[in-house]
Amino acid sequence: MDGNGRWARRRHLPRVAGHRAGVAAVR
């Protein structure tokens, strides 16, 4: 699941932030 990386890029956030938010949003 690399979509979180793009999510973070869209919001200009670090990749880690994208992964954390992605996990919280998906689950």
mmCIF file as gemmi writes it, N, C-alpha and C atoms, coordinates in Angstrom:
data_model
loop_
_atom_site.group_PDB
_atom_site.id
_atom_site.type_symbol
_atom_site.label_atom_id
_atom_site.label_alt_id
_atom_site.label_comp_id
_atom_site.label_asym_id
_atom_site.label_entity_id
_atom_site.label_seq_id
_atom_site.pdbx_PDB_ins_code
_atom_site.Cartn_x
_atom_site.Cartn_y
_atom_site.Cartn_z
_atom_site.occupancy
_atom_site.B_iso_or_equiv
_atom_site.pdbx_formal_charge
_atom_site.auth_seq_id
_atom_site.auth_asym_id
_atom_site.pdbx_PDB_model_num
ATOM 1 N N . MET Axp A 1 ? 0.843 -1.21 0 1 0 ? 1 A 1
ATOM 2 C CA . MET Axp A 1 ? 0 0 0 1 0 ? 1 A 1
ATOM 3 C C . MET Axp A 1 ? 0.873 1.252 0 1 0 ? 1 A 1
ATOM 4 N N . ASP Axp A 2 ? 1.181 1.752 -1.169 1 0 ? 2 A 1
ATOM 5 C CA . ASP Axp A 2 ? 2.019 2.947 -1.255 1 0 ? 2 A 1
ATOM 6 C C . ASP Axp A 2 ? 1.152 4.186 -1.439 1 0 ? 2 A 1
ATOM 7 N N . GLY Axp A 3 ? -0.16 3.985 -1.44 1 0 ? 3 A 1
ATOM 8 C CA . GLY Axp A 3 ? -1.068 5.118 -1.619 1 0 ? 3 A 1
ATOM 9 C C . GLY Axp A 3 ? -0.897 6.157 -0.521 1 0 ? 3 A 1
ATOM 10 N N . ASN Axp A 4 ? -0.513 5.71 0.667 1 0 ? 4 A 1
ATOM 11 C CA . ASN Axp A 4 ? -0.349 6.645 1.782 1 0 ? 4 A 1
ATOM 12 C C . ASN Axp A 4 ? 0.761 7.638 1.485 1 0 ? 4 A 1
ATOM 13 N N . GLY Axp A 5 ? 1.774 7.184 0.749 1 0 ? 5 A 1
ATOM 14 C CA . GLY Axp A 5 ? 2.873 8.082 0.388 1 0 ? 5 A 1
ATOM 15 C C . GLY Axp A 5 ? 2.348 9.224 -0.465 1 0 ? 5 A 1
ATOM 16 N N . ARG Axp A 6 ? 1.464 8.9 -1.393 1 0 ? 6 A 1
ATOM 17 C CA . ARG Axp A 6 ? 0.879 9.953 -2.247 1 0 ? 6 A 1
ATOM 18 C C . ARG Axp A 6 ? -0.006 10.868 -1.414 1 0 ? 6 A 1
ATOM 19 N N . TRP Axp A 7 ? -0.734 10.27 -0.486 1 0 ? 7 A 1
ATOM 20 C CA . TRP Axp A 7 ? -1.621 11.051 0.393 1 0 ? 7 A 1
ATOM 21 C C . TRP Axp A 7 ? -0.809 12.103 1.124 1 0 ? 7 A 1
ATOM 22 N N . ALA Axp A 8 ? 0.337 11.689 1.645 1 0 ? 8 A 1
ATOM 23 C CA . ALA Axp A 8 ? 1.2 12.614 2.388 1 0 ? 8 A 1
ATOM 24 C C . ALA Axp A 8 ? 1.749 13.676 1.446 1 0 ? 8 A 1
ATOM 25 N N . ARG Axp A 9 ? 2.121 13.262 0.241 1 0 ? 9 A 1
ATOM 26 C CA . ARG Axp A 9 ? 2.671 14.218 -0.732 1 0 ? 9 A 1
ATOM 27 C C . ARG Axp A 9 ? 1.637 15.284 -1.059 1 0 ? 9 A 1
ATOM 28 N N . ARG Axp A 10 ? 0.4 14.871 -1.237 1 0 ? 10 A 1
ATOM 29 C CA . ARG Axp A 10 ? -0.662 15.832 -1.578 1 0 ? 10 A 1
ATOM 30 C C . ARG Axp A 10 ? -0.801 16.883 -0.488 1 0 ? 10 A 1
ATOM 31 N N . ARG Axp A 11 ? -0.64 16.434 0.757 1 0 ? 11 A 1
ATOM 32 C CA . ARG Axp A 11 ? -0.788 17.378 1.873 1 0 ? 11 A 1
ATOM 33 C C . ARG Axp A 11 ? 0.549 17.944 2.315 1 0 ? 11 A 1
ATOM 34 N N . HIS Axp A 12 ? 1.609 17.657 1.511 1 0 ? 12 A 1
ATOM 35 C CA . HIS Axp A 12 ? 2.947 18.192 1.831 1 0 ? 12 A 1
ATOM 36 C C . HIS Axp A 12 ? 3.388 17.774 3.224 1 0 ? 12 A 1
ATOM 37 N N . LEU Axp A 13 ? 3.128 16.509 3.563 1 0 ? 13 A 1
ATOM 38 C CA . LEU Axp A 13 ? 3.526 15.997 4.881 1 0 ? 13 A 1
ATOM 39 C C . LEU Axp A 13 ? 4.589 14.918 4.7 1 0 ? 13 A 1
ATOM 40 N N . PRO Axp A 14 ? 5.306 14.625 5.763 1 0 ? 14 A 1
ATOM 41 C CA . PRO Axp A 14 ? 6.311 13.548 5.688 1 0 ? 14 A 1
ATOM 42 C C . PRO Axp A 14 ? 5.635 12.219 5.39 1 0 ? 14 A 1
ATOM 43 N N . ARG Axp A 15 ? 6.37 11.292 4.793 1 0 ? 15 A 1
ATOM 44 C CA . ARG Axp A 15 ? 5.79 9.995 4.449 1 0 ? 15 A 1
ATOM 45 C C . ARG Axp A 15 ? 5.231 9.3 5.683 1 0 ? 15 A 1
ATOM 46 N N . VAL Axp A 16 ? 5.919 9.419 6.796 1 0 ? 16 A 1
ATOM 47 C CA . VAL Axp A 16 ? 5.47 8.753 8.024 1 0 ? 16 A 1
ATOM 48 C C . VAL Axp A 16 ? 4.085 9.261 8.413 1 0 ? 16 A 1
ATOM 49 N N . ALA Axp A 17 ? 3.877 10.563 8.282 1 0 ? 17 A 1
ATOM 50 C CA . ALA Axp A 17 ? 2.581 11.143 8.64 1 0 ? 17 A 1
ATOM 51 C C . ALA Axp A 17 ? 1.505 10.561 7.724 1 0 ? 17 A 1
ATOM 52 N N . GLY Axp A 18 ? 1.843 10.386 6.459 1 0 ? 18 A 1
ATOM 53 C CA . GLY Axp A 18 ? 0.881 9.828 5.514 1 0 ? 18 A 1
ATOM 54 C C . GLY Axp A 18 ? 0.51 8.405 5.891 1 0 ? 18 A 1
ATOM 55 N N . HIS Axp A 19 ? 1.495 7.625 6.273 1 0 ? 19 A 1
ATOM 56 C CA . HIS Axp A 19 ? 1.223 6.238 6.645 1 0 ? 19 A 1
ATOM 57 C C . HIS Axp A 19 ? 0.354 6.18 7.892 1 0 ? 19 A 1
ATOM 58 N N . ARG Axp A 20 ? 0.692 7.006 8.866 1 0 ? 20 A 1
ATOM 59 C CA . ARG Axp A 20 ? -0.082 7.009 10.116 1 0 ? 20 A 1
ATOM 60 C C . ARG Axp A 20 ? -1.53 7.405 9.834 1 0 ? 20 A 1
ATOM 61 N N . ALA Axp A 21 ? -1.721 8.461 9.078 1 0 ? 21 A 1
ATOM 62 C CA . ALA Axp A 21 ? -3.07 8.939 8.781 1 0 ? 21 A 1
ATOM 63 C C . ALA Axp A 21 ? -3.802 7.898 7.927 1 0 ? 21 A 1
ATOM 64 N N . GLY Axp A 22 ? -3.077 7.295 6.989 1 0 ? 22 A 1
ATOM 65 C CA . GLY Axp A 22 ? -3.69 6.299 6.115 1 0 ? 22 A 1
ATOM 66 C C . GLY Axp A 22 ? -4.213 5.122 6.916 1 0 ? 22 A 1
ATOM 67 N N . VAL Axp A 23 ? -3.412 4.642 7.844 1 0 ? 23 A 1
ATOM 68 C CA . VAL Axp A 23 ? -3.828 3.505 8.664 1 0 ? 23 A 1
ATOM 69 C C . VAL Axp A 23 ? -5.036 3.882 9.505 1 0 ? 23 A 1
ATOM 70 N N . ALA Axp A 24 ? -5.015 5.077 10.068 1 0 ? 24 A 1
ATOM 71 C CA . ALA Axp A 24 ? -6.124 5.52 10.917 1 0 ? 24 A 1
ATOM 72 C C . ALA Axp A 24 ? -7.394 5.672 10.082 1 0 ? 24 A 1
ATOM 73 N N . ALA Axp A 25 ? -7.247 6.15 8.853 1 0 ? 25 A 1
ATOM 74 C CA . ALA Axp A 25 ? -8.415 6.398 8.016 1 0 ? 25 A 1
ATOM 75 C C . ALA Axp A 25 ? -8.982 5.081 7.48 1 0 ? 25 A 1
ATOM 76 N N . VAL Axp A 26 ? -8.093 4.178 7.093 1 0 ? 26 A 1
ATOM 77 C CA . VAL Axp A 26 ? -8.557 2.922 6.489 1 0 ? 26 A 1
ATOM 78 C C . VAL Axp A 26 ? -9.162 2.003 7.535 1 0 ? 26 A 1
ATOM 79 N N . ARG Axp A 27 ? -8.515 1.938 8.722 1 0 ? 27 A 1
ATOM 80 C CA . ARG Axp A 27 ? -9.007 0.995 9.739 1 0 ? 27 A 1
ATOM 81 C C . ARG Axp A 27 ? -9.863 1.692 10.766 1 0 ? 27 A 1
